[in-house]
């Protein structure tokens, strides 16, 4: 995970707590290996929850479903305050790209996952994920 997401360390089992670089701490709340992982992020009670789901495709591929729910309006990361929804979108785009590169063996060895937001080759992934989130936020406002 340090290569494509962030350095993660701690007790990586159900009920265990971990840190994820500047992204703060978390706790593993559910794991049904290899298909489901749910983690609570932040304090207690945790304001955020991430669920990762893996499923098989008919052509022997794998689909990753990634869901991040939050009860916060903003997040503090590395001492800076960010809008919670935009923070999630801008950060995950390049991390999903680097996960794909890692799995295909094309991730450059010198890529620092903690600095993806500063690397020009990941700018399009940030822009795409931010654009998609902006559309969702506008649709939600019209409801």
Backbone torsions as a table, in degrees:
resi	resn	phi	psi	omega
1	UNK	NA	-29.0	179.9
2	UNK	-62.9	-25.7	-178.6
3	UNK	-76.2	-34.9	-173.7
4	UNK	-121.4	-13.6	-177.3
5	UNK	-120.7	-74.0	179.6
6	UNK	-173.4	160.4	175.2
7	UNK	-66.0	124.6	-179.8
8	UNK	-119.6	131.6	-179.5
9	UNK	-145.4	148.4	176.4
10	UNK	142.2	-157.5	-178.1
11	UNK	-91.8	94.9	-171.0
12	UNK	-91.2	62.6	174.2
13	UNK	-144.4	165.9	-177.8
14	UNK	-54.7	127.9	-177.4
15	UNK	91.1	-16.2	-178.7
16	UNK	-77.7	156.2	178.1
17	UNK	-109.9	156.1	-177.8
18	UNK	-148.6	164.7	171.1
19	UNK	-115.5	154.8	-180.0
20	UNK	-136.3	70.3	179.7
21	UNK	55.5	-138.0	179.2
22	UNK	-73.8	-3.5	-177.7
23	UNK	-82.0	-1.5	176.8
24	UNK	94.5	-162.3	-173.9
25	UNK	-107.9	168.4	178.9
26	UNK	-156.7	174.9	179.2
27	UNK	-140.0	134.8	177.8
28	UNK	-80.4	119.6	-176.3
29	UNK	-103.3	-22.0	-179.2
30	UNK	-157.6	138.5	175.3
31	UNK	-148.0	121.8	174.3
32	UNK	-124.5	76.4	-174.6
33	UNK	-59.9	140.5	-2.2
34	UNK	-98.9	21.8	-169.5
35	UNK	-101.2	-25.6	-170.8
36	UNK	-145.8	136.0	173.8
37	UNK	-140.6	127.3	176.6
38	UNK	-124.5	131.0	178.5
39	UNK	-129.4	146.0	174.1
40	UNK	-102.3	133.4	-178.0
41	UNK	-114.9	142.9	177.1
42	UNK	99.9	-155.9	-174.6
43	UNK	-75.8	-155.9	-179.3
44	UNK	-129.9	108.1	9.3
45	UNK	-76.2	149.4	-177.5
46	UNK	-73.5	128.3	179.9
47	UNK	-79.6	-14.3	-176.8
48	UNK	-126.9	150.9	174.8
49	UNK	-140.2	134.2	175.2
50	UNK	-117.6	134.6	174.3
51	UNK	-125.8	128.9	176.3
52	UNK	-112.3	129.5	179.2
53	UNK	-126.2	133.2	175.7
54	UNK	-114.4	137.7	175.3
55	UNK	-141.8	154.1	-179.4
56	UNK	-84.2	151.5	174.0
57	UNK	-108.9	161.3	-179.1
58	UNK	-59.8	-24.0	-178.7
59	UNK	-96.4	26.7	179.0
60	UNK	66.0	22.7	174.0
61	UNK	-93.0	-176.6	178.8
62	UNK	-133.9	137.2	175.0
63	UNK	-106.0	130.8	174.6
64	UNK	-104.7	121.1	172.2
65	UNK	-105.8	131.5	-174.6
66	UNK	-126.9	120.8	-179.2
67	UNK	-127.9	127.3	177.8
68	UNK	-124.1	117.7	178.0
69	UNK	-111.1	142.3	179.5
70	UNK	-137.9	152.9	173.4
71	UNK	-108.0	3.1	-176.3
72	UNK	-97.5	154.3	172.4
73	UNK	-89.1	-26.3	-178.4
74	UNK	-144.9	161.0	178.1
75	UNK	-127.7	143.3	171.6
76	UNK	-104.6	121.6	179.2
77	UNK	-130.5	123.6	178.4
78	UNK	58.9	32.0	178.2
79	UNK	83.5	2.2	178.7
80	UNK	-114.2	146.2	-179.4
81	UNK	-96.7	130.5	-178.3
82	UNK	-129.0	148.7	170.6
83	UNK	-59.5	131.8	-172.7
84	UNK	-60.3	-47.7	-177.0
85	UNK	-67.3	-46.8	179.9
86	UNK	-66.7	-33.6	178.0
87	UNK	-60.8	-44.1	-179.7
88	UNK	-65.1	-45.5	-176.3
89	UNK	-66.4	-45.5	-178.1
90	UNK	-67.1	-29.1	-178.3
91	UNK	-83.6	-32.3	-174.8
92	UNK	-81.0	-30.8	-180.0
93	UNK	-51.8	-57.9	-179.3
94	UNK	-68.2	-28.0	179.7
95	UNK	-71.0	-34.6	175.6
96	UNK	-70.8	-34.8	174.7
97	UNK	-64.3	-46.1	-178.9
98	UNK	-68.8	-29.2	173.3
99	UNK	-62.2	-46.1	177.4
100	UNK	-59.6	-42.3	178.1
101	UNK	-64.7	-41.2	178.9
102	UNK	-61.6	-46.4	-178.5
103	UNK	-66.5	-30.8	179.8
104	UNK	-90.3	-2.3	178.9
105	UNK	78.8	17.0	-177.9
106	UNK	-107.8	2.4	179.2
107	UNK	-70.6	123.0	-179.2
108	UNK	-58.9	138.5	-175.8
109	UNK	-66.0	-20.4	-177.5
110	UNK	-96.7	7.3	179.2
111	UNK	-72.9	126.7	177.6
112	UNK	-99.0	110.5	-175.4
113	UNK	-61.5	-21.8	179.0
114	UNK	-78.4	-9.2	-176.5
115	UNK	-120.1	19.4	-176.0
116	UNK	-57.7	-34.7	-178.2
117	UNK	-65.9	-14.0	-179.7
118	UNK	-101.4	-5.7	-175.2
119	UNK	-94.0	122.2	-174.0
120	UNK	-58.7	-31.3	-178.1
121	UNK	-67.0	-16.3	179.1
122	UNK	-103.4	0.2	176.7
123	UNK	-56.2	-46.3	178.7
124	UNK	-59.4	-35.3	178.4
125	UNK	-67.2	-38.3	177.1
126	UNK	-65.6	-48.1	-179.2
127	UNK	-59.3	-43.5	-178.7
128	UNK	-64.5	-45.7	-178.6
129	UNK	-69.3	-35.6	178.0
130	UNK	-67.1	-39.1	179.1
131	UNK	-63.6	-43.8	178.8
132	UNK	-63.3	-39.8	178.5
133	UNK	-67.7	-39.4	178.8
134	UNK	-59.6	-40.9	177.7
135	UNK	-62.5	-42.8	179.1
136	UNK	-64.6	-41.7	-179.6
137	UNK	-64.8	-43.1	178.5
138	UNK	-64.3	-41.1	177.6
139	UNK	-62.6	-39.7	179.3
140	UNK	-65.0	-37.8	179.5
141	UNK	-65.4	-30.1	-178.7
142	UNK	-79.7	-10.5	-178.4
143	UNK	-72.9	NA	NA
